[in-house]
């Protein structure tokens, strides 16, 4: 018998003499807070991302290569990790050295890379959260945790949802999900904020429309 089965067995025994009407209830939760248009939802996403100290950019599909090239140049990046399924056109305007996301690569190898560019699975406006699920355009989880600079591309409005419940409906729990709300940061007991401890020190989010 597993630990899970033991715990559930104890719960069932503890509830054995409790009337059914006292245990069978459902709590109703809001699926989203307030009614918003698509544009308002995207604006809320941008606002909450910025509130978490992510840097937000907006552009069209045709502008994306030049925007990414400009962000890498401004950062002074000489190398960038590229997930295997990333659209090659996204990096068409830069000659920065590409580093493939390889299973045999080490953490030390990743630590020497300046930036990483990925897509995302879904972006949640109410919490300013990006979720990556290991899809080909996002790669393995560690490539978004080790390099100090992460550029994440979000398709607008296709990948933007209002709330966490709506986001969960789009995600497969069997996938390795990484939830990102701003750059990595922590604070000590004196409330001194330190960034870059558990992941990238700088997160740049590019909201891309098809117009």
C-alpha positions as a LaTeX table, in Angstrom:
\begin{tabular}{lrrr}
\hline
Residue & $x$ (\AA) & $y$ (\AA) & $z$ (\AA) \\
\hline
Unk1 & 0.00 & 0.00 & 0.00 \\
Unk2 & 1.34 & 3.40 & $-0.98$ \\
Unk3 & 1.47 & 6.49 & 1.26 \\
Unk4 & $-1.28$ & 8.03 & $-0.84$ \\
Unk5 & $-3.56$ & 5.04 & $-0.28$ \\
Unk6 & $-2.87$ & 5.10 & 3.48 \\
Unk7 & $-3.74$ & 8.81 & 3.74 \\
Unk8 & $-6.92$ & 8.48 & 1.68 \\
Unk9 & $-7.92$ & 5.46 & 3.75 \\
Unk10 & $-7.58$ & 7.46 & 6.96 \\
Unk11 & $-9.69$ & 10.26 & 5.49 \\
Unk12 & $-12.43$ & 7.83 & 4.47 \\
Unk13 & $-12.46$ & 6.23 & 7.93 \\
Unk14 & $-12.62$ & 9.64 & 9.61 \\
Unk15 & $-15.63$ & 10.58 & 7.47 \\
Unk16 & $-17.41$ & 7.25 & 7.76 \\
Unk17 & $-19.99$ & 8.45 & 10.32 \\
Unk18 & $-20.48$ & 11.95 & 8.85 \\
Unk19 & $-23.86$ & 12.45 & 7.10 \\
Unk20 & $-23.53$ & 12.69 & 3.33 \\
Unk21 & $-25.22$ & 16.09 & 3.18 \\
Unk22 & $-22.40$ & 17.49 & 5.31 \\
Unk23 & $-19.62$ & 16.24 & 3.06 \\
Unk24 & $-21.11$ & 16.53 & $-0.40$ \\
Unk25 & $-20.84$ & 20.17 & $-1.37$ \\
Unk26 & $-19.27$ & 22.16 & $-4.17$ \\
Unk27 & $-17.78$ & 25.62 & $-3.92$ \\
Unk28 & $-18.32$ & 27.94 & $-6.85$ \\
Unk29 & $-15.29$ & 29.95 & $-7.95$ \\
Unk30 & $-15.17$ & 32.84 & $-10.38$ \\
Unk31 & $-13.60$ & 31.89 & $-13.69$ \\
Unk32 & $-12.33$ & 35.44 & $-14.11$ \\
Unk33 & $-12.56$ & 38.71 & $-12.23$ \\
Unk34 & $-14.61$ & 41.17 & $-14.25$ \\
Unk35 & $-15.55$ & 41.30 & $-17.92$ \\
Unk36 & $-12.83$ & 42.51 & $-20.26$ \\
Unk37 & $-12.41$ & 42.83 & $-23.98$ \\
Unk38 & $-9.51$ & 41.07 & $-25.70$ \\
Unk39 & $-7.58$ & 44.34 & $-25.87$ \\
Unk40 & $-8.20$ & 45.03 & $-22.18$ \\
Unk41 & $-7.03$ & 41.54 & $-21.28$ \\
Unk42 & $-3.78$ & 42.02 & $-23.21$ \\
Unk43 & $-3.28$ & 45.43 & $-21.58$ \\
Unk44 & $-3.78$ & 43.85 & $-18.15$ \\
Unk45 & $-1.20$ & 41.18 & $-18.99$ \\
Unk46 & 1.31 & 43.86 & $-20.00$ \\
Unk47 & 0.58 & 45.86 & $-16.85$ \\
Unk48 & 1.04 & 42.90 & $-14.51$ \\
Unk49 & 4.17 & 41.69 & $-16.30$ \\
Unk50 & 5.68 & 45.14 & $-15.86$ \\
Unk51 & 4.59 & 45.20 & $-12.22$ \\
Unk52 & 6.71 & 42.07 & $-11.73$ \\
Unk53 & 9.64 & 43.95 & $-13.33$ \\
Unk54 & 9.52 & 42.13 & $-16.65$ \\
Unk55 & 10.25 & 44.36 & $-19.66$ \\
Unk56 & 7.35 & 44.32 & $-22.11$ \\
Unk57 & 7.59 & 45.00 & $-25.84$ \\
Unk58 & 4.87 & 44.98 & $-28.49$ \\
Unk59 & 5.28 & 44.39 & $-32.19$ \\
Unk60 & 3.80 & 42.70 & $-35.25$ \\
Unk61 & 4.91 & 39.43 & $-36.84$ \\
Unk62 & 6.95 & 41.24 & $-39.46$ \\
Unk63 & 8.71 & 43.35 & $-36.82$ \\
Unk64 & 9.58 & 40.45 & $-34.50$ \\
Unk65 & 13.00 & 39.52 & $-36.02$ \\
Unk66 & 14.27 & 43.08 & $-35.75$ \\
Unk67 & 12.89 & 43.44 & $-32.21$ \\
Unk68 & 14.65 & 40.27 & $-31.03$ \\
Unk69 & 17.86 & 41.33 & $-32.77$ \\
Unk70 & 17.66 & 44.70 & $-31.06$ \\
Unk71 & 17.09 & 43.15 & $-27.62$ \\
Unk72 & 20.08 & 40.82 & $-28.02$ \\
Unk73 & 22.27 & 43.69 & $-29.25$ \\
Unk74 & 21.20 & 45.97 & $-26.39$ \\
Unk75 & 22.04 & 43.22 & $-23.95$ \\
Unk76 & 25.43 & 42.68 & $-25.60$ \\
Unk77 & 24.67 & 39.00 & $-26.07$ \\
Unk78 & 27.23 & 37.00 & $-28.00$ \\
Unk79 & 25.33 & 33.70 & $-27.73$ \\
Unk80 & 21.72 & 32.58 & $-27.42$ \\
Unk81 & 20.11 & 29.22 & $-26.58$ \\
Unk82 & 17.66 & 28.13 & $-29.25$ \\
Unk83 & 14.96 & 25.47 & $-28.59$ \\
Unk84 & 14.73 & 22.88 & $-31.39$ \\
Unk85 & 11.29 & 24.01 & $-32.58$ \\
Unk86 & 11.82 & 27.76 & $-32.45$ \\
Unk87 & 10.79 & 29.56 & $-35.64$ \\
Unk88 & 14.09 & 30.25 & $-37.42$ \\
Unk89 & 12.68 & 33.49 & $-38.78$ \\
Unk90 & 12.61 & 34.97 & $-35.28$ \\
Unk91 & 16.42 & 35.17 & $-35.32$ \\
Unk92 & 16.77 & 36.11 & $-38.98$ \\
Unk93 & 18.05 & 39.62 & $-38.23$ \\
Unk94 & 20.84 & 38.67 & $-35.83$ \\
Unk95 & 24.16 & 36.89 & $-36.25$ \\
Unk96 & 24.50 & 36.06 & $-32.56$ \\
Unk97 & 25.93 & 32.55 & $-32.07$ \\
Unk98 & 23.15 & 29.97 & $-31.71$ \\
Unk99 & 23.52 & 27.30 & $-29.03$ \\
Unk100 & 21.29 & 24.28 & $-29.51$ \\
Unk101 & 19.21 & 22.91 & $-26.65$ \\
Unk102 & 20.92 & 19.52 & $-26.32$ \\
Unk103 & 20.23 & 16.82 & $-23.72$ \\
Unk104 & 23.96 & 16.13 & $-23.39$ \\
Unk105 & 24.76 & 19.78 & $-22.65$ \\
Unk106 & 25.72 & 20.62 & $-19.07$ \\
Unk107 & 24.51 & 23.34 & $-16.73$ \\
Unk108 & 27.99 & 24.85 & $-16.93$ \\
Unk109 & 27.62 & 25.09 & $-20.71$ \\
Unk110 & 24.31 & 26.90 & $-20.30$ \\
Unk111 & 25.78 & 29.23 & $-17.70$ \\
Unk112 & 28.21 & 30.50 & $-20.34$ \\
Unk113 & 25.36 & 31.44 & $-22.71$ \\
Unk114 & 24.16 & 35.04 & $-22.57$ \\
Unk115 & 20.48 & 34.73 & $-23.53$ \\
Unk116 & 17.66 & 32.37 & $-24.39$ \\
Unk117 & 14.69 & 32.94 & $-26.72$ \\
Unk118 & 11.52 & 30.88 & $-26.37$ \\
Unk119 & 7.85 & 30.85 & $-27.15$ \\
Unk120 & 5.28 & 30.05 & $-24.46$ \\
Unk121 & 2.22 & 27.85 & $-23.96$ \\
Unk122 & $-0.08$ & 30.40 & $-22.38$ \\
Unk123 & 0.05 & 33.84 & $-20.73$ \\
Unk124 & $-2.32$ & 34.66 & $-17.84$ \\
Unk125 & $-3.35$ & 38.31 & $-17.64$ \\
Unk126 & $-4.72$ & 38.48 & $-14.08$ \\
Unk127 & $-1.51$ & 37.18 & $-12.55$ \\
Unk128 & 1.03 & 38.35 & $-15.13$ \\
Unk129 & 2.20 & 34.78 & $-15.53$ \\
Unk130 & 3.84 & 33.00 & $-18.46$ \\
Unk131 & 3.55 & 29.22 & $-18.61$ \\
Unk132 & 6.00 & 27.07 & $-20.57$ \\
Unk133 & 5.21 & 23.41 & $-21.15$ \\
Unk134 & 8.33 & 22.02 & $-22.81$ \\
Unk135 & 6.92 & 22.24 & $-26.36$ \\
Unk136 & 9.48 & 22.37 & $-29.20$ \\
Unk137 & 9.51 & 26.18 & $-29.31$ \\
Unk138 & 10.20 & 26.31 & $-25.55$ \\
Unk139 & 12.70 & 23.51 & $-25.03$ \\
Unk140 & 13.71 & 21.90 & $-21.79$ \\
Unk141 & 13.02 & 23.67 & $-18.53$ \\
Unk142 & 16.63 & 24.29 & $-17.59$ \\
Unk143 & 17.37 & 26.50 & $-20.61$ \\
Unk144 & 14.98 & 29.09 & $-19.15$ \\
Unk145 & 16.47 & 28.83 & $-15.64$ \\
Unk146 & 20.22 & 29.09 & $-16.19$ \\
Unk147 & 20.94 & 31.89 & $-18.73$ \\
Unk148 & 20.66 & 35.34 & $-17.17$ \\
Unk149 & 18.47 & 36.83 & $-19.93$ \\
Unk150 & 15.21 & 35.34 & $-21.21$ \\
Unk151 & 13.25 & 36.68 & $-24.17$ \\
Unk152 & 9.78 & 35.10 & $-24.26$ \\
Unk153 & 7.50 & 35.59 & $-27.26$ \\
Unk154 & 3.73 & 35.57 & $-26.68$ \\
Unk155 & 1.24 & 35.34 & $-29.54$ \\
Unk156 & $-1.54$ & 37.90 & $-29.10$ \\
Unk157 & $-4.37$ & 37.18 & $-28.61$ \\
Unk158 & $-4.13$ & 33.42 & $-29.25$ \\
Unk159 & $-1.94$ & 32.58 & $-26.24$ \\
Unk160 & $-3.41$ & 35.12 & $-23.81$ \\
Unk161 & $-6.12$ & 34.19 & $-21.31$ \\
Unk162 & $-7.70$ & 36.20 & $-18.54$ \\
Unk163 & $-7.44$ & 33.89 & $-15.55$ \\
Unk164 & $-5.69$ & 30.90 & $-14.04$ \\
Unk165 & $-8.71$ & 28.56 & $-14.53$ \\
Unk166 & $-8.78$ & 29.47 & $-18.23$ \\
Unk167 & $-5.04$ & 28.86 & $-18.46$ \\
Unk168 & $-5.27$ & 25.46 & $-16.79$ \\
Unk169 & $-7.82$ & 24.34 & $-19.37$ \\
Unk170 & $-5.18$ & 24.80 & $-22.09$ \\
Unk171 & $-2.40$ & 22.94 & $-20.29$ \\
Unk172 & $-1.58$ & 19.25 & $-20.14$ \\
Unk173 & $-0.64$ & 18.37 & $-16.53$ \\
Unk174 & 1.54 & 15.55 & $-17.85$ \\
Unk175 & 3.88 & 18.13 & $-19.41$ \\
Unk176 & 6.73 & 19.78 & $-17.46$ \\
Unk177 & 5.08 & 23.11 & $-16.66$ \\
Unk178 & 7.16 & 26.15 & $-15.73$ \\
Unk179 & 5.20 & 29.11 & $-14.33$ \\
Unk180 & 7.01 & 32.44 & $-14.63$ \\
Unk181 & 5.81 & 35.63 & $-12.96$ \\
Unk182 & 8.55 & 38.14 & $-13.66$ \\
Unk183 & 12.33 & 37.73 & $-13.35$ \\
Unk184 & 13.67 & 35.39 & $-10.68$ \\
Unk185 & 13.74 & 37.20 & $-7.33$ \\
Unk186 & 13.86 & 36.58 & $-3.61$ \\
Unk187 & 14.00 & 38.68 & $-0.46$ \\
Unk188 & 15.63 & 38.11 & 2.92 \\
Unk189 & 14.21 & 38.98 & 6.33 \\
Unk190 & 15.27 & 42.60 & 5.81 \\
Unk191 & 13.24 & 42.67 & 2.56 \\
Unk192 & 16.37 & 43.20 & 0.46 \\
Unk193 & 15.39 & 42.02 & $-3.02$ \\
Unk194 & 17.91 & 39.93 & $-4.96$ \\
Unk195 & 17.22 & 39.03 & $-8.58$ \\
Unk196 & 18.60 & 36.14 & $-10.59$ \\
Unk197 & 18.83 & 33.58 & $-7.77$ \\
Unk198 & 16.49 & 30.93 & $-9.17$ \\
Unk199 & 16.44 & 31.89 & $-12.83$ \\
Unk200 & 17.05 & 34.75 & $-15.28$ \\
Unk201 & 17.80 & 38.15 & $-13.79$ \\
Unk202 & 16.16 & 39.83 & $-16.79$ \\
Unk203 & 12.89 & 38.75 & $-18.43$ \\
Unk204 & 11.79 & 40.46 & $-21.63$ \\
Unk205 & 8.34 & 39.62 & $-23.01$ \\
Unk206 & 7.44 & 40.35 & $-26.61$ \\
Unk207 & 3.70 & 40.52 & $-27.30$ \\
Unk208 & 3.30 & 39.76 & $-30.99$ \\
Unk209 & 0.20 & 40.44 & $-33.06$ \\
Unk210 & $-0.42$ & 39.11 & $-36.55$ \\
Unk211 & $-1.36$ & 42.54 & $-37.93$ \\
\hline
\end{tabular}
